[in-house]
Amino acid sequence: MASIGTFITIMLVIFLFFLLMGAAGIYLLVKVGKKATKKARKVSTRVASHVAAMGTGDAAETERMRLDLRREVSLTRQTVEHALRDGWGLGDLPQLVAEIGAHADQLDAQLGVYAQERRVSAYVDHTALGRLREHHAKLTTACARIRADLLNDQMAHAAGGIEEIRSRTDLEIEARRRAPDPLDQIDELYNRTMVDRARPDDQR
């Protein structure tokens, strides 16, 4: 009886183990599936935006503004992150870029709504389009100015390092030059004197 009970206990433990493994596998599959679905939805949205931006009219222009805005914000974030990794003191600049990103997301949604309305409606709201253009220009200009300022800082740092390399190169080259031997200078002076004495008076 004891052996049967032990066998049943072992079988129950093995069953529970496989049950837990199966549950973990299902959980991972669901989690990976959700991520894949979310990524696929994002990719499909981007592809749709690129296709819509190739057309003509206000809707296509709006889609191009969306793509341009996303690109500018992404480049600015990358520039700031690179500067942070290099240990630069950026002050409140990272927070400012985060706020620009939040406003860009809002504007992107507004541009998307306007583009959708323009595709299904023949009526044009020129005032709304003008304001969207204005907000787009302000955000993209802010991104460009931030990147330009960081690039100027980077060039200033690089210029200091390059100048240091140039000075060290000059010193190293000068140090490698052989110092003139006083005996050689004396020999050269003596040889010149002897040559001058050997010449006739009229050739001196």
Helices and strands as residue ranges (DSSP letters): H 2-53, H 58-85, H 93-120, H 126-176, H 182-198, G 201-203
